[in-house]
Amino acid sequence: MNLNRIIVVGAGPAGMMAAIRASQQKQQVTLIEKNSSCGKKLLLSGKGRCNLTNTCELDVFIRRFSGSGEFLRDAFKKLFYQDLMRFFKERGLKLRVERQGRVFPVTDRASSILGVLENTLKENKVNIMYNSVLKDILVEGNRVKGVLLTDARIIAADRIILATGGVSYSFTGSSGEGIKLAQKLGQRIVGLKAGLVPLETRQAYPKLLKGLTLKNIRLKFGNSKSRIVSEIGELLFTDFGVSGPLVLSLSGKVVDWLEKDKNVFVEIDLKPALSKEQLDARILREFKANPKKSLKNILKEILPKNLVDIFLGMFKVEAQKKANQITQRERQRIIQLLKGWRLDISRARPIEEGMVTRGGLSLKDINPRTMESRLVKGLYFAGEMMDIDADTGGFNLQAAFSTGYLAGESAALS
């Protein structure tokens, strides 16, 4: 039975960073990965571009997490966005800061991020075992002793870092086995839900608009009791409903609502820069300037072409009706739809389609200063398998890297 002092399970961003940091402390590290290569899910992040982190200040960063941000404060003190950017820049990868503080590699390829991580693992002589699936964690006297693999191999270690991910994007290997094994050891689990997930609508309009992106719009989600309003941004229509950055960012709250209330809706403000009064004045100017122009042709100046016929159907106004024939009531109906086009949300897409998993290992059982289990000595956690999740914008990846870094350092120095 070969002795490996530190074992890291899972070669995603959290696991790779944990292995790198532990090996930098002159520790013998073995990284176990069930796939034939590292970072399979990382390659999909940011639509393949990899939104690495975000440059907003610490307190703002923490608020972007759904109730778990304070737990990450110690991890961010060890490795925050400046440190992560420096890590990649010092290894030759140039980065670019885009709108809303989002950080990407200048190559626009997630493979560039993965390449740096893989090279650093190699430089630090981390032993990587591919196509190796964890079956059990071996514990004696409330202290880890090693791991058992599905092929019956036992690998001894006195420190184990689990970074096996959640259950979203399960085709990448995130099947939740690490969460189940931790639960067997007494770690409490917060119910798993989809995070950053597209939403289905009761109306059929979205299918007709599949692939259309609405830019510079604002969303208002609501149910019988509550309302949440988005920033200005983008929405994407799909064959089942809506997606895009604005939908994904607020989908967590919508998922919670749908568990108790089926009357959930979204209102799309197509002209958020204009009040209803300003929009009314603009449309009146259009009508007066072009009194003989049809309503359909006027709408083509206001809306994306794909939307015009759908909106005309909802207006219940004849498409060829001239501008000087439109009544005040009809004009107010147009304004109402432009400022609050309503779609009813029927459900969220399955958890496997969520970009992240909400829920997971309860933070109450994990020491935030070390990422070590409060229940089992020598067992550490990192990344998405813990009950931490945030908006889109690089926050989740930074949390993965930061918790991995802290877990690796803590395991090495313990």
C-alpha positions, -999 to 999 in steps of 0.1 A, spaced: 0 0 0 18 31 -13 19 61 11 7 94 -3 6 120 24 -21 142 7 -47 130 -17 -69 155 -37 -100 140 -53 -114 159 -83 -93 177 -110 -116 207 -115 -104 242 -107 -107 237 -69 -90 204 -69 -62 215 -93 -55 246 -72 -56 226 -40 -30 201 -54 -8 230 -67 -8 248 -33 -2 217 -13 27 207 -36 42 241 -33 46 234 4 69 204 -5 43 178 2 38 146 -17 5 150 -35 -17 127 -56 -46 141 -76 -73 115 -84 -96 122 -114 -124 100 -127 -121 114 -163 -93 108 -187 -82 145 -184 -84 175 -161 -109 204 -161 -136 190 -182 -163 213 -168 -138 242 -167 -135 241 -205 -173 249 -207 -172 279 -184 -180 313 -198 -193 297 -230 -158 283 -235 -141 316 -228 -137 310 -190 -149 340 -170 -121 335 -145 -130 360 -117 -144 395 -111 -126 427 -101 -153 441 -77 -142 449 -42 -144 422 -15 -176 433 3 -194 435 -30 -180 402 -41 -192 385 -10 -227 399 -14 -230 382 -48 -232 348 -30 -266 335 -20 -262 337 18 -228 319 20 -205 348 11 -192 355 47 -180 319 49 -156 326 21 -140 357 36 -110 338 50 -105 320 17 -106 353 -2 -80 367 22 -57 340 11 -64 342 -26 -86 369 -41 -90 381 -76 -57 401 -77 -38 371 -65 -55 348 -90 -49 371 -119 -12 374 -108 -10 336 -107 -19 333 -144 0 364 -156 32 352 -139 29 320 -159 26 339 -192 -12 342 -197 -25 376 -205 -59 385 -191 -86 411 -200 -111 429 -178 -145 433 -196 -177 450 -186 -190 446 -151 -155 436 -140 -155 402 -157 -120 387 -163 -112 365 -193 -80 353 -209 -71 374 -239 -71 342 -260 -109 338 -253 -103 301 -247 -108 282 -214 -82 258 -226 -56 285 -220 -65 286 -183 -65 248 -181 -31 247 -198 -15 269 -172 -30 248 -144 -18 215 -160 17 229 -165 19 241 -129 8 207 -116 36 191 -137 62 216 -125 53 208 -89 55 171 -95 19 163 -86 11 127 -93 -22 125 -113 -42 93 -115 -67 95 -144 -97 72 -149 -98 65 -112 -131 66 -94 -135 71 -57 -155 44 -39 -150 52 -2 -130 73 23 -112 52 48 -114 65 84 -101 52 117 -105 68 151 -122 98 135 -92 105 113 -87 98 76 -64 70 66 -68 69 28 -92 62 -1 -107 31 -17 -111 32 -55 -137 12 -75 -110 -10 -89 -102 -21 -53 -70 -1 -50 -64 14 -16 -42 46 -14 -31 56 20 -30 93 32 -34 112 64 -49 142 46 -76 141 19 -91 171 0 -125 164 -16 -132 186 -46 -156 164 -65 -181 192 -75 -218 192 -74 -244 175 -97 -248 201 -124 -234 193 -159 -233 157 -148 -219 146 -183 -186 162 -172 -184 137 -143 -201 158 -116 -223 131 -102 -223 140 -65 -204 109 -53 -182 130 -30 -212 146 -14 -227 112 -7 -194 98 8 -191 129 30 -226 124 42 -218 88 52 -191 103 75 -217 125 92 -214 157 72 -248 174 70 -262 181 35 -283 211 24 -308 200 -3 -294 201 -38 -310 225 -63 -302 239 -97 -283 272 -97 -278 295 -127 -304 275 -146 -327 284 -176 -364 286 -170 -394 272 -189 -424 293 -197 -461 284 -202 -464 305 -233 -452 292 -267 -437 325 -279 -401 316 -268 -400 286 -291 -408 309 -321 -380 332 -310 -354 305 -303 -319 320 -306 -330 356 -303 -310 377 -278 -326 408 -263 -299 433 -252 -302 463 -229 -334 451 -213 -345 447 -177 -364 418 -160 -388 418 -131 -396 384 -116 -425 381 -93 -449 358 -75 -480 364 -53 -459 380 -26 -425 392 -38 -407 410 -66 -370 411 -77 -357 434 -104 -326 427 -125 -299 450 -137 -299 460 -174 -285 432 -195 -294 403 -219 -320 376 -222 -319 346 -246 -350 329 -259 -348 291 -261 -371 264 -274 -385 259 -239 -384 294 -224 -358 319 -214 -321 319 -205 -292 344 -207 -272 363 -180 -302 381 -164 -323 350 -162 -295 328 -148 -284 353 -122 -319 355 -106 -329 319 -113 -319 307 -78 -346 328 -62 -371 317 -88 -363 281 -81 -371 287 -44 -403 304 -53 -415 276 -75 -413 251 -47 -441 269 -29 -458 291 -55 -468 281 -90 -478 316 -99 -444 329 -109 -439 353 -138 -413 375 -155 -420 409 -170 -396 421 -197 -389 458 -199 -377 463 -235 -370 500 -230 -356 503 -194 -339 536 -202 -373 553 -209 -402 558 -184 -437 551 -197 -442 588 -202 -410 592 -222 -419 562 -243 -454 575 -249 -439 608 -261 -415 590 -284 -442 569 -300 -464 600 -304 -436 618 -322 -433 587 -345 -470 588 -352 -471 625 -359 -440 624 -381 -453 594 -401 -491 596 -400 -496 573 -430 -471 547 -419 -485 513 -408 -482 502 -372 -461 472 -383 -435 494 -400 -433 517 -370 -427 487 -347 -399 476 -369 -381 508 -358 -386 499 -322 -384 462 -319 -362 433 -332 -378 421 -365 -386 386 -350 -407 402 -323 -429 424 -345 -455 399 -356 -458 383 -321 -463 418 -305 -489 427 -331 -508 395 -322 -508 406 -285 -517 442 -293 -548 429 -311 -544 458 -335 -545 454 -373 -509 454 -386 -516 477 -415 -535 502 -394 -521 537 -400 -504 557 -373 -530 584 -374 -557 558 -368 -543 544 -336 -564 553 -306 -551 564 -272 -562 531 -256 -543 511 -283 -512 533 -278 -513 527 -241 -515 489 -247 -484 492 -269 -465 510 -241 -477 485 -215 -463 456 -235 -430 474 -243 -425 481 -206 -438 449 -191 -442 420 -215 -452 392 -192 -444 355 -194 -455 329 -169 -427 306 -155 -438 270 -153 -406 254 -139 -368 255 -140 -348 232 -162 -334 200 -145 -305 204 -120 -282 187 -145 -286 217 -168 -277 243 -141 -243 259 -144 -238 254 -107 -253 233 -79 -269 251 -50 -268 233 -17 -243 206 -8 -222 201 23 -234 223 52 -210 250 60 -217 245 97 -196 214 96 -166 230 78 -140 253 94 -139 284 72 -103 292 82 -89 259 70 -117 242 49 -113 211 72 -142 191 84 -152 198 120 -162 161 123 -133 141 106 -97 150 112 -76 154 80 -106 157 57 -109 189 37 -134 203 12 -131 227 -17 -153 241 -45 -189 234 -56 -196 204 -34 -200 229 -5 -232 249 0 -218 280 -18 -231 295 -50 -232 330 -66 -243 350 -96 -227 348 -130 -197 370 -135 -167 349 -124 -177 347 -87 -182 309 -86 -148 301 -102 -130 325 -78 -147 307 -49 -135 273 -63 -99 285 -67 -99 303 -33 -113 274 -13 -90 250 -32 -60 272 -24 -69 274 13 -76 237 16 -43 228 -1 -23 251 21 -41 240 53 -37 203 46 0 209 38 7 228 70 -15 208 94 
